């Protein structure tokens, strides 16, 4: 049992180590929906509170100045936030998510168009959170009508670029994952709303009516769009592309590639947003909420 110099349990250090262990094992935990980690964490924490003073007795906390105590409180608050996120994610069983989506009428995109390339970035650590937030869930699903729209967009693309295909980064997204993205993105709320929808309101992704994607070239790799997926800055803003060209921060080929993507997607009925070149909506959030249930 870890103690400080006064011989008492150092809860701040214990909790700091717990957070490090949580981050280090996040991919394993995600694949099991936190079950084993949550059980182990509760057992570990309970063991610490016993001390040799005896169960039911109050553990004396060493004195500390205001700065130290605030640091402890901040750390505990972060820990509480993490635990809340863990409990929310526990509600989503990713091992059976695909089955439940199909039972609810959503369709697997590779089933409606096998030529689509699916690379769910949130099912890998290669995203802005640095975490695999989908675990074993690695397939892209959408509601039937948006899926048909996506097939049409791919057909439009292949008419002018037969050796290209659409490359999917994300499609339906459970709201529990939306909350992880929201909590992880460290920026003021007014800026955060440009990139991640408030989970309390729900993202169009959460209804299966939005898609994040790019275009793959003949080699099956994404073509150059000037930024990667989940680049949060004005370089990814479609509305700033002309200025980015003038300032030579984007090349003409990169902007032409983005325009090709927008052309085929909007022809199929999708709409764009101002802050992400990769994001497309099949309908408004209000319409999606009226027509479909949210995926928790």
N, C-alpha and C positions, 0 to 999 in steps of 0.2 A: 504494500500500500504506500502511495507516494505522500510524503509529508514535507512540511517546510522546516525551517530552522528551529521553530518553536515546538516541533514535534506534533503538529496538528496537520490534518489533511489539507493539502494544497488543491482546492477545488478548481481554481483558475487554471493551473497547469494540467490537471486531469481533463478539464473540458477542452483546453487548447489541443492536447494530444488527440482527444476524441475527434475533434474537427479535422485534424490532419489525417487520421485514419479513415474518416468518412470520405474525404476527397480522394485519398489514395485508392480506395476500394469501390468508388462510385460505379464503375462499369459492372463489377460483379453484383453489386447490390441492385442495380437497375434491372439486370436480367432476372432477378428473383423477387422483384418488387419490394425490396427492403425487408422481406419477412425475417430472414435470419439475422440481419444486422439489427433490426429493431428489437428483436428478442434479446440479442447479445448486449445491446446498448442499455436496455432497461435493467438487465441483470447486473451489468458492470456498475451502473450508477447506484443501484440498490446496495451492492456490496460496499461501496465507498461510504455510504451514509451510516453503516453500522458502527465502525471504529471499535476499539476495544473498551470504549467508555460504556458500552452496553446499549442494546436496542431500546428505542423510545426516549433516550436522553438527548438533550440538545447539544450539538457539537459546537464548541466554542470557536468563533472566528477570530483570527488574529487581527489586531488593529492595523489600519492602513490609512494613508492620507487620502484626500478626496480624489486625486488623480487616479490612484491605484484602484479605488473602489469603483470609479466610473468606468475604468477599463474592464473590470470584472463584470459590471452590469452590462456593458456593451457586448462583451463576449457571450454572456448568458442570453442576451436578447437575440444575437445572431444564432445561437444554438436553438432557441425556441423557434425562430423562423425556419431553420433547417428542418426541425422536427415536424413542424406544420406542413412543410412541403413534402416530407416523407410520408406523412399520413395521407395527404391528398393524393399522392402518386400511388399509394397502396390501394386506392379505390380502383385504379385501372390495372387490370390483369393483362399484361401485354402478351402473355402466353396464349390467351384465348381471344385477343382483340380482333384478329382477322375473322375468326368465326362469328363473333358478335356483330361485326360490321356487315358481313354478308347476310346475317339473319335480319338485320335492319334495312336491307335493300341496297347497300352500297356495293359497288363493283370494283374488282381488281383491275387496274388500268392495263396491265400486261395481258389480261384476258380479252379486252376489247380491242387492243392493238399491240400485238407481240413485238412490233418494231420499235416501240418506245423503250428508251433506256431509263431505268430507275436506279437512282443513287440517293437514297434517303440520308441526307446529311445529318439529321438529328438521330439517326441510328448508328452514328459513329462519333468519335470525339472531334471530328473535323468540322466544327461549327463554333459560333461565338461563345457558347457556354463552356466549351472544352470538355463536354460530357456526352456520353451516349445516353440520350433521354428516352429512347424507344426500346432498348434492350433487344429481344429476339424479333421484334416487329420490324420487318424490312421490306414490306410491300406497300405500294401506293394505291390508295382507294379514294374514290369520289362517288358522289351521288350519280345516278344513271344519266340524267340530262347533261350535267357538266362533263361527264366522261365522254358522251357522244360529241359534245362541242370540241373537246380536246382531240378526238379522233379526226374531226373535220379539219382542225388546225394543222395536224400532222399531214393530212392529205394535201392541203394547200402548199405546205412547205415542200413536199416531195414533187409537186408539179414543176417547180422552178429549180429545185435542188434535190434531185433524186437520190443522191448519196448522203443526204443529211437526214437527221431525225430529231424529234424533241427529246430532251434529257431532263428527267424529273428530279427535283431536289426535295420537294415536300408536297403533300396533297392533304387528305384529311388529317387533322391533328387533335387528339383528345384535349379537353380543356385543362386537365391536370398537368399536361405538358405545357400548355399555354401559360399556366401560372409559374412554372419553373422558368420559362423564358423571360416572363415579365419580372420575376424576382431577381433573376441573374443579371439582366441588363442594367448596368450601373450608370444611369444618367437621369436628369430631372424628368418628371412625368411629362411635361409639355414636349420634350424632345423624344422621350420613349414612345409616345403614341405614334410617332412617324414610322416606327419600325415594328413594334409589337403591340397588338391590340390588348386592351385591358381585359383580363380573363373574366372579370365580373360582368362585363358586357358581352363577351364572347367574340372571337374572331370568326370571319367567314370560313377560315380553315376548319374551325371546330364543328361546322355544319357539313363539311365535305363539299363545299362549293367554291373553293379557291385553290390555286396551284402555284407553286414556285418552280420555275424551270428555266432552261436555256436551250441552246441548239448544239447537237453533236455533229462534228464533221465526219468525213469518210473514215477516219481512224477510230471513231467511236468516242472521242474525247471532246469536251466542251470547246467551242470556238471562242475567240478572244472578245470579251465584252467590256474590257477596260478595268473591271473590278471582279473580284470573286463574289460568290453568293454570300449574303449577310455582311456586305461591306456597308457600314453605317456612316455615311458621309455624303456630301453633295456630289462627289464624283459618280455616285450610283444613281443620282436623281435624273430621270428622263427630262424634267423641265429645265435642267441646267446644261444640257448637252451642247447646245450651240455655243454657250460661253466657254465650256470646257474645251471645245474645238479651237476657239479663238485664242485661248490661253495655252493651247498645245498640251493640255493635260489629258485629253483623249485624242486618239488618232481617228481619221475618217473611216478606216476599216472597222474600228471598234463600234463607232456610232452606226455605221451601215449594218453591222450584225445585229445591233439592238433594234434597229428599225425593221429588219427582216422578221425578227421575233414578234415585235408588236403588230406588224402587218398581218401575219398569219393568225395570230391570236384574236385580234379585233375583228378580222373577217369572219371568224368562227363565232363571234358574239361575246367574247370576253372584254372586260374593261381594265384599264391600267390604273396605277396609283402614281403619285408624283415623286415618291421617295425611293422606290425600288424598281429597277428595270426588270427584275425576275418575277415579280408578283402580278398575278392576274385573277380577277374575280369573275365568276360566271353570273353573279347577280349581287344585289345589295345585301347587306346584313339583315335588314328588316325582312326582305323577301325570303332569304334563306331561313331565318328564324320562323317565319310563318309556314314554310313548306316542309321543313325538316326538323327533327329533334337534334339537340346538341349532343355531341359525343363527349361523354365525361371521361 
